[in-house]
Amino acid sequence: MCFQLLRIKKDIGSFSVEKRSGFKPEFVKRIRRCEYPQYMWDLLPINGSTEESVMKLDHLQPVGRSQDSMELLDYCLSDDALFLFDEWLEWLLKGFLETDTMFGELREDLINLP
């Protein structure tokens, strides 16, 4: 028997709120430039939000795809974005990044920004 599973990511707001200190702006800048395989910057498209969040990729969890276990939204990654996300996960799991990949080249460009 085979079950359909979804990958669930943990988002942490990058900003400070009453009960959470948030991340320092310099650290968020480094995350945005792909310096760490376990962190990924995100801007969630929910209700026109402009609040940044940080994904903890080392906290991914498989969850059974059941209508009782979660609420599915109308948002999904494009094929290109999913491809980059998979290369990012490969970087995290292997412990090294191949520089001749699409993500490897993108990361190199981001790191070299002024």
C-alpha angles and dihedrals in degrees: 000000000000126000126205110239133191125207110236120201128203114233122199120191110245092210130080120256134170098282099026130058096208125209126304111258092239091055091049089050089055091048090051088055091055097246094145126049094209096053128064126179117228141179107207115222094216116134094338091299119175094190115124122224136187122226119217101214092184086066098057113141131194112231127187113252101241127140088232097054101058147354113254115213128206092253125102137158120262117243091259093049091048090050091053091046091053091050089050091052090049088055090052095046098043095041093229137067125228105227096207093068127096091253093044091056092045091050091050090053092048094049091051095055114118 
